[in-house]
């Protein structure tokens, strides 16, 4: 046993000696390495964002701070040092004990689990490195941190760090953070910052999002108090001073900064930072400046989107109240030929917060707006169905109690043409059509078009009218409708073409992705059918004078099993296009509840979405964006007839041109629009598809388990 311990002790001693020797050798090697000091001494300007025409569109963030050490508040300096690197003033350029400890932890973890432990290392990471947790990067971080100590004084290093550290709420450096949270200009008045405020700012570098005092005040207060106790521990303040500071309220609120892009392009800035983060360019990297971001945005379209979603000029086009908790929404407009995102908004002005919820990526049921993708286009593509094919529209049990209903209730037509089924958004006919072509045929087509489905989605016919587990978002729907407008070809939707840093290195470069979704003939037929929707059917509110418009509405009932409240609506859509512009409009409350939900009165909310699409398109045209007409117009009105002997009155519109509440809309077009002659009803394909599969559980409109037997599953127009 003694021999064993002797061997163990000898081995441990040998390892320690080797590590110390290695650390010293590492230190000697560093002394001979060059350092690009220009990145520190010549701070970059604001990040410049270019539009799709290559013109400067805006600058992101504020002008970078360049405070000297003598301009920094004394309490703030002490709070930062006490919390981030308490040996900063007394420590050597190489802390061998810390290096050995970090190395042992990192080797055992197989990566650099130990974070940047010193202020020079953190500064090196900010300026020269990414937040990469590999051992090689950790060694590089240590190397650069030691290099900084060779070239700069402690005071210079600390000032540079405090000018460049990210402190949340889109602020870089303590000067911006003091302005943002407290409205204090420490450059002109460094003594204006209180001890409590200094401690709060000093607590942010470790986790600026988690300790954000605006979003998470309780966590921020706890962190502030920890910083105060650190200051006591290392002798910067007394316990009495700390106690007094801990009694102070946070006293924070969001203050605008004059050169901030949030003041000029808030909706676009929000989307840009969110999109960039999803493609590997972080918010902090953009805000620190020095980048050139080349986007696809078209100022004419973005101006139109901003005008409708920001301010109150077009509040009347949104359903619900105009203050308090309002109906939220999203809009995405793309060029069908290139996939370029031309304009977008992920929020209305009411309830907007920088880097808050981006509803462009918020998923929900698409309702009937999925019908063209899930069953109508696949049916046309098969060659077995035409616009005049007859569909069964009689409500019945499709299997296991799944009995979808039409918005007209029991008074709807029992048989309809395929054209009428899409034009007037007939649920039963649409589900029946998916059953005939086969769930897999429809699902495969939708997935190819960019709609993400789960295995459970493929088990039930409810996907025909939007019953999906995870739903869709406006970004996906705009991209999915592209192929209808581009001869069957989809170009991947994208906002950023290229990102270049201050040294000219390309950080990101978009690679186009092209997919053929359907034949040109199918795309043309679908465009004609979707023009019918806008010209005669549920989408008339999307009409734009002098321009061809095609599209589809979608409305989702609040709850498929909720009896007595069929007027309640969860969310609404309009997805449509002109020859040069494809757009998706989403409307809904962030947290639908019995208190906050849409209703079918005075308008079906999908009519609101259609009107918003039309208004944005009209404004974009006024600002110079091209319109045009499709190569083939809508099908003749006679094709909109239904297989019925009744001839109800034509649908009428309100004085404002909006489609009335569906309960007030005539259920079918009049005979004046053209009925099929008796005995001339075209037939569908001979093979009518498989029967309903027993045991399937259709999903509800929100992707929940399908309605129980006797439940009425309604996803409106």
N, C-alpha and C positions, 0 to 999 in steps of 0.2 A: 504493500500500500504506500509506504514512504517513497519507494522508487517511482510509483505512478505519479504522485503529487510533485516529485522533483522534476520529472519529465514534463509535466503539465506547466509548472512554473517556468522552467527553462524555455519552453515553447512560447508561452505568453510573453516572456521578456524579449525573446528574439523577434516576435511579431511587432512589439512596441518599438524596439530599436529600429527595425526596418521601416516602420511607418514614420518615425521621427526623421530618420535619414532621408526617406523619400520626400517628406514635407520640406526639409531644408533644401534638397536638390531641386524640388519644384519651385521653391522661392528663388533660388539662384537662376533657374531657367527663365522665370518670368522677367527678371531684370533685363534680359536681353531681347525681350519681345517689344515690337513697336506698338503704338496706340494711336488711333485716329482721334485726336482731341477736337477736331473741327465739329464733330457731332455734338459736343458739349459746349464749346465756346461760341459756336454759331448756331443758335437754336433755330429750328425750322419755322416757317410761317404757317398760317392756317392751311388745313387741307383744302384743296381746290376741287370742286365738283363741276364737271363739264356735262352739257346736255347732249342729246343725240346728234346735234349739228356741229359739235366740237367747240361750242361757245361756253365761256364761263357762266355757269348757272347760279352757283352760290359758293360760299366758303363755310366750312363746317367748324364749329367750335369758336372759341374766342382767341384773340391775339395771345400767343404764348407769353407767360410771365418771365421776367428777367430780374427778379429782386436780388439785391446783394445781401450778404450776411447781415450787414448793419441795418438793413431795412426790415428784417424779420423781427416780429414781436418776441421779446425775451421769454415769456411764459410758453409760447408755442415751440420755440427751439428746445427748451428744457423738456417739455412734454413729449416731443418727438423722440428725443434721445433716450429719455427714461423708458419709453415703451418699445421703440424699434431696435435700439442698439446701446444699451446702458454703458458699455465699455468703449463707446466711440471716441471719447476724448483721451482716454488713458491707454486703450488697447494698441497693440502693435499691428503692423500691416499684415501679419500672418499669425492668427491664433491657432497654434498647433493643437492644443487640446480640443478646440471646437472642430478643427479639421479632422482629427482622428475620430472624434465622436460621430461626426456626420458620415465619415467614410464607413465606419462599422455598421451604422444604421442603413446606409444606402446599399452596401454590399449584401446585407442580410435581406433587404427588401427587393433587391434586384433592380432598383432604380433610385433616382435622387429623391428620396422621401423627405429629406431635410430641406426646408426652404431656404431662401436667401436670408442669412442670419445677421448680416451687417448692413449698414446703410450704404457703404461703397458697393457691395455686391448687389443690393437692390437697385441702385442707380445704374450699374452696369447692365443689369437685366432690362431695365426700362429703355436704355439707349441703344444697346447692342444686340440683345437677345430676345427670343420669344419665351413664353412661360412653358418651357419644355422640361419635363421631369425625366431626364436621362442623366446617367453619371457623367458622360462626356460634357453635357451642357453645364452640369453643376461645377465641374472642374474649370470649364471656360468662364463661368460666372465668378469663381474664386480668383482666377487669373486676372480677369479684367478689373475686379474690385481692388486687387493689390496694385494693378497698374495705375489706377486712379490715384492711389496714395502716393505714387512716385511723382505724378505730374501736378497734383493740386494740393492745396492746403486743406486742413480739416474744415475750415470755414467755407471754402469754395465748394467742397464736396457736399456739405450739408445744404448750402443755398441751392445748388443745382438740383439736389434731390427734392427739396421742398418746392421747387418750381415745376417739377416734372411728375410728381407722384399723382396717381389717379385717386380722387377723393369722392367719387360718386356724383350722381345728378349731373353728369356730363361736364364735370369740372376737372381740370388738370392744374395741379399746384395749389398751394395754400391761399394765394391771392384770389383766385377764382372761387375757391370754396368758401372763403370768408364773405365774399360778395353774394354768392348763391344762397347760403344758409342764413346769414345774419345781416346782409346789406352793409357790411363793414368794409371800407377800403383801407386795407392795412398798408398800402403803398404810401398813401398820403397821411395816414394817421395810425401808425402801428400800435399806439397805446390804447386804441379804442377797443381792442379785442380783450374780453375778460378772461380770467383764469378758467372759468367754466367752459367758455367757448373754445379756448385754446385746447383744453383737454378733449373736448368732443372731436375737434378736427384731427388731433393726434391719434385718436382711436380708429380712424377710418382706413388707413392704408392696408391693414391686415385683411379686411373684408368690407370694402366700401358699399356693396349692395346689402349685405346682411345687417350692417350697422347704419344704414341710411336713416338719418333722424327724421326725415319726412315720411318715409314709408314704414319704418320700424322704430318708432320712438322709444319703446320700452327697451329694446336691445341696445339702442344708441345710448340711453341713459346709463344702463348697466356698464357698457363699455367705457363711457366717459368717467364713471366712478372708479373703474379699474385703473385708468390712466392716472387719475389723481392719486391713488394709493401708490402707484409706481413712482410718482414724483416725490411722495413722502419717503418711500423706501430708499431712494437714492439721494436724498438730501436736498431736493430742489425747493420744497415747500414744507411747512409744518403740518401736523395733523389738524391743528385748528383751522388753518387755511383750507385744507382739503374738505373738512366738515362743512365749512361755510359754502364752498363751491358746490358741494353735493346737494345742498338745499335749493340751489338755483334751478328754475325750470330750464328746459332746453332752449326755449325762445327762438325756434327756427321756423322759417317759412320760405317758400320758393320765391327768389328774387330774379327777375330777368337781368341779363347782362347785355349791354348795348350792342356788341358785335356778334351776338349769338345767332346762329342760323335758326334756332327754335323760334325766334321772333319774326323771321321773314318767311320761312318755308317749314312750318312745324309738321304738317302731315307728311311731306316728302322726306324731311330729315328723319322722322321716326321710321318710316319704311326703309329708307336707305341703310340706316344703321342696323336694323333688324335683318334685312336681306344680306348685308355684308357679313354679319356675324355668322349667318348660316353657311357662308362660303369661305370661312376661315380668316376674315379680316375683322378683328375685334373693335368694339366701340372705343376702347382706350387707345388703340393704335391710330384710329382715325382722328380722335380728338387731340392727340398729341401733335398733330400737324405733319407737314412735310410730304403728304401724299397727293397724287393726282388721280382722281377717280373719274373715269370716263363712263358715263351712263347712257342709257337709251332714251331718257325722258324727253318728251316733246313739250316745250313750254306752253304751247297752245292748249294741249289736252290737259296738262297738269293744272293750268290756270282755271280751266272749266271745272275740273274735279274739286279743286280747292274752293272755288266760289260757291259750289253747292253744299259741300260738307263743312265749310268753315264760315262762321257768321250766322246771321238769321234771315238773310234775304230769301232763302228757299226753305225755311222751316216748315212752311205749309205743305211741302211735298213729302215730308216725313210724317208717318202716323204718330199719334200719341201727343203727350205734352211737349212743350218747348223749353221747359226748365225743370230743375230737380233731376230725378232719374228719368232719362229720356231713352227713346228707342235708338240704339246704336246701329252702325252699319259699316260697310266696306265697299270699295269700288276698285276694280282693276281693269285697265284698258290696254290692249296690246295691238300691235301691227300684225295682221294675219300672215303677211308675206315673210316677215323676219323673226317674229316672236319678240320683238322689242317691246318692253313695257313703256307705254307712252304717258301714262298718268295713273295715280293710285292714291287711295286714302284708306287708313285703317281705323278711323275714328271720326266722330263729329267734334265740333269745337266744345260742346257741352260734355264735360267729363274727360276731356283730353288731358293727359299727362305725358311729358317727354319720356320716351321708352316705356310707356304704359302698354296696355293690351293692344296688340296689333291684330285687328280682326280680319285682316287679309289672310291670315293663316289660321283663323279660328274655325274649327269644323262644326258642321251641323247638318241635319238632313237637308238634301236639296229639293225635297218635294217633287213636284211634277217637272221641274226644270231638267231632271235627269232622263225624262222619257225619250227625247230625241236620240240620246246616246245609248241608252240601255236596251230599247226595243225597236224604235221606229227606223233608225239608220241601219241596224243589223238586218232588219226584215227587208228593207229595200235592197241592201247590199246582196242579200241571198239570191235575188232575181226571181223569187217566188211571190213577191208582194208588190203591189202598185198603189198609188194614192187612191184608186177607186176600189181596191179590195174591200170586202165586207168583213167587219169584225163583230163578234158577239159582245153586246154591251148590257146584257141582262144580269143584274146582280145575282150571284149564286155562290155556293160553297166551293172554293177551289181546292179544298182538301184540308182536313183537320181543323175545320171551323173558320178558315180564313175567308171572309166574305167582304171584300172591299166594296165601297159605295161610291156613287157619283155625286157631284156636288148638287145636282138637281134633285137628289133623293129618288123616290120610286117613280117619278114622272118623266125620267129621261127616256130616250129612244132605246128600243131593244136591240136594234142593229144599226151600225153606223159605218160609213166609209172610213178607211184608214185616215184620209185627209181630215174628215170631221173629228175623228177621235183625237187627233193631235191639236187641231185648231181650237176645239172646245174642251180640251183636257179631260177626256173621259177616262176615269180611273179603271173601270171594269174592262173596257175594251183594251186598255193598255196592258193590264195584267194578263188578259186572255192572249194578247199578241205575244207577250214574252213566253207564255206557256207553249204557244204553237211553235215558235222558233227554237225553243229550248233555253233553259236558264244559262247553260254554259255558253251558248252562242252569244247571248246578250252580254254576259259577264266578261267573256273574253274580249269582245269588242270594246267594252267600257274600259277594261284594264289597259288595253293597247292605247286607248285614248287618254291615259293618265289618271283614271279614276281608281283609287286604291280600294280593294275589296278584301274582306276576310273570308275564311273558309265557311263561316256560318252564313255570310251574306249569300253564298252560292247555294244555300240549302232551301231558300224560300222565294216565292214569287213577289214578296213585298218590295224587293229591290226595283221592281218595275216602276214604282211610284215614290221611290226615295227611302224605303225602309232599309237603312244601312247601319251597321254597328258603329262605325266611326264617322260616317258622313263625309262631307267634302268642304272645301273652302273656296273663296272667291278666286284665288290664284289658280287653283286646279280647274275651276269651271271656265275661266277665261281661256286658259290654254286648251281645254277640251273642245270648246266651240270653234277654235281656230280652223280645224280641218274642214268644217262646213264652208268656211269663207276662203279657202285656199285650195280648191280642187282636190280635196281629200288629204292634203298633206299638212302635218302639224310640225311647226318649228318650236323648239323648246323656249318657253317664255323666260325672259331674263331681263334684269335691270342694269347690271354692270358688265361692261365690255372688257375693261382692263383697269388694273390698279398699279401705279408706278410710284416707287419711293423717291426720296430726294436725291438719291445717287443714280437714278435712272434704271434701277433694277425692277423688273416686272414681278410683282407679288401675286397677281391673279390675272388670268387671261381666259375669257369665255371661249368655250369650244362649242360650236353649233351642233345641235342634235336634231336630225330630220327623220320623221317617221311618216310612212304612208298609212293612213288610217282606213281610207275607203277609196273607191274609184271616183274619178271626176264626175261620172254620171250620177252616182249616189249623192255626192256633195251637191250637185245642181238640183236634184230632186228634193233633197232635204231643205235647201235654201228656198225653193219655191213653196214648200209646205210651211216653213217657218215664217215666210212672208205672209202667208194666209193667216197665221196666228196674230200677226200685228195688224193686218189690214181688216180682218173680219172677226177675229176671235178674242181670246182672253188678254191679248197684249196690245190692244189699241192705244193705250196710254203712252206707248213708246214711239208713236209716229213722229217723224220729223219732216216738216214740209220740204219737198224737193229732193229728198234723199230716200233711197230704198233701205228699209229696215226689216230684218228678220230676227226672230227670237222666241223665247219660251218663258212663261211665268212659272212660279212654283210657290205654293203656300202649304205650310205644315200645321195641322191641327195641334192644339196645345197638348192634348192627351187623347189617344185613340179610344181609351176605355172610359173617358169621363162623360157621364150622361148628364144631359141638361145644360151643357155648356159648349155645344158644338160651334158657337160663335167665337170661341177663344182660339187664338192662333199663336203658335210658338215663334215662327220666323217666316220670312218671305224672300223670294228671289226674282230677278229677271236677268236672264243671260241672253245676249243678243249681239247683233253685228250689222254694220253697213259694209259696203265693198272695201273700205279701207280701215275699219276700226272694229275690234271685238271687245265687248265689255261684259263684266259680271257685277251685278249689284246685289248685295246681301243686306237684309234688315232684320233686326231682332234685339230683344233685351239681353244683356249679358247674363243675367240670372232670372230667367222666366219664373214667375210665381203667380199665385192668385191675385196678387196686388199689381204686378207688372207683367202684362202680356198684351199682345196685339189682339185686335178684334176684327170681325168681318164688316163692321160698320164704322163710318159711312162708306168706306171702300174696302174691298179686298186688299190687304197690304201688298200683294204682288202687283196690283195696279200702281201703288206708290213706287215700288221698285222700278216698274216699267217707266213711269213718268220721270223718275230721277235719271234713268238711262237716257231718255229722250232729251231732257234738259241739258245734261252734260254734252251730249252729241251736238245739240243745236248750238250751245255756246262755243264748243271747239270749232265748229264751222264758221261761226261769226269771227273767231280769232284767226281764221285762215287755214284751218285744217281741211283737206279735201273731202268731199262727200261722194256723190256718184250714184249710179244705178247698177243693179245686178244684170248680168247678161240675159237672164231669163226672169221674168216677173212672176208674180204669184199665179197659182192655178186659177182658172176661171171660177167664178162664184158657184157655178153649177156643181163643181166638184165638192163643194162644201155641204151638199145636201145630205140628208140622212135617209135611211130606209124606213120611212114612216109615212103614213097617209095624212098625218096632221100637219098643219102649216101655221105655226105660231108666228107672232110678230117678230120683227127684227130687233136685235139688241140696240139700245139707245145709249147715248153718252150724256154725261152731265154738262152743264154750261161751261165748265172749265176744261172739258175734253177728257175728263177722267172716266174710267169704267166704273159704273155704280157697283155697290155691294152686290155680290153674285146672287143673293136672294132676290134682288130686284132686276136682274138681267134675264131677258127671255131665254128660255132653255135651248132654243134652236133657231137658226136663221129662217127668215120667212121664205115663202114660195117665190117671192119676187127675186130672191137671190138665186133661185134655180133649184128645183127638185128633180131627182132622177125620174125619168118616165117609168110608169108602171111596167113591170116585166123586163126592165133593162138593168136590173141590179147586177153589177159584176161580182164574180165569186172570188174567194180567196183560193190559195193553192189546194190541190186535191188532198195532199197529206196534211192533216190538221195538227200533227204533233202528238206528244205523249199526254196521257191523262194525268191529272194531279197525283203527285206521289204521296201515298199515305205516310203519316208519321212526321211530316215536316212541320216546323214551327215558324210560321212567317214572322218577320220582325216588324215591330211598330215603326212609325216614322222616325223615331230617334234611335233606332238600332237596338231597342230593348226587345226582350222576348215578345213574340207576336201576340196579338190579341187572343184572348181566350174565346172559345166558341160563344157565339152570340154577340161578341164585341164588334162594333162597327169601325172599320179602319178607313179613315178619310184623310187623304192628303189632297187638299184642294188645288185648283188650277195652277 
